[in-house]
Amino acid sequence: MHTRCCIAGGGPAGIMLGYLLARAGIDVVVLEKWPDFFRDFRGDTIHPSTMEVLHELGLLEEFLKLPHNETRQMAGHIGGTEITVADFTRLSLRCPFIAFIPQWDFLNFISAKAKAFPGFHLLMEAEATDLVEENGKVVGIKAKNKEGEFEIRSELVIGADGRRSTIREKSGLAVENLGAPIDVLWFRVSRKDDGSKQSFGYVDNGHILIMLDRDEYWQCGYIIEKGSFDGIKSTGLEAFKKNIAELAPIVAFSVDELKDWEQIKLLSVTVDHLTTWYKEGLLCIGDSAHAMSPVGGVGINLAIQDAVAAANVLVPAFKQGVPSTNDLAKIQKRRSFPARMMQRFQVALHRKVIGPVLKAKGHFKVPFILRILNRVPVLQGIPARIVGIGFRSEHVKIKL
């Protein structure tokens, strides 16, 4: 198989970049190793900057018709006190809110739009296994599907296959690990139809629980110290459920739905980045280039911003010939700063806020900075901008 651009990974970065290239008339093949996009415990947040991109593509109105929830403020119960941390209505944007929508719905929506372009080819149940290199240049990938192994030759390979990227591993590109002192336990419990549409966080007594509203159930993320899951399991499931119920009374009625540890999935948190995102014939974007912590739910937003920035450079390069390493360097230069700034922000929160909370014993006192945010609402626009837009927003420059 031959194509101009082969993208390994059908997540937000890969599907969005595939759409943008095909929209500009560039032949592109996207590989997704699973038979569909349905995987639970994926990020659900579509941020204001992403919706700006959808507007620029003429897709926003139709996207917002999909079932979703809108959060205009980030609030949490900290030490028994409800604190508003971020207010997205203070952002001067078309959509001053975070849209909560299952990631598989978002990916199905974008891929369906991409399939309208003849140059877009999505291969499901096809997994990249290695790179094909000739004379030090990446010229394609090796892949496998149900029928067996095959090769795809391409002018450019994009690694967009996530934090455990095969493409990144096979490339030999250097990785800098910033460390993460936390892991997350993901599980779901049903919710009452009581009008409580806000997504909550609960912090107290050495415990942190994040709750994302999915209409019929709460998607819960229970933050733990890294490597402590076995110790938690050793105390028993009943003790775990008791901690959850005491921390978040809103789910006390449904926590008994957890019958065994198989219902609770461990996400091992990693914060790292490639020092160089590219080599001749290859570029990594999204989590393949910079694995983010789930703090703030910003990973999807950064991945899509990477895709937009990449398309802005790659489309003209493809139209003139073959993208050069100078073109790939421009993309990293554009996106490395916002990715690293966000990682520094996350690492600071890990060390200065989340870490001390997890080590705290007894009733937790609301930190001074959060008390200030709660008392001075205008300041809530600062964390809203960091989470909702990031440190550099991207816009679609390729006009049709």
Secondary structure, DSSP 4 states (H G I P E B T S, - for coil): -EEEEEEE--SHHHHHHHHHHHHTT--EEEEESSSSS--TT---EE-HHHHHHHHHTT-HHHHTTSS-EEESEEEEEETTEEEEEEEGGGS-SSS-SEEE--HHHHHHHHHHHHTTSTTEEEEET-EEEEEEEETTEEEEEEEEETTEEEEEEEEEEEE-S-TT-HHHHHHT--EEE---SEEEEEEEEE--SSS--S-EEEEETTEEEEEEE-SSEEEEEEEEETT-HHHHHHT-HHHHHHHHHHH-GGGTTTGGG--SGGGSEEEE---EEESS-EETTEEE-GGGTEE--SGGG-HHHHHHHHHHHHHHHHHHHHHHSS--HHHHHHHHHHHHHHHHHHHHHHHHHIIIIIHHHHH--SSPPPPHHHHHHHH-GGGGHHHHHHHHT-SS--------
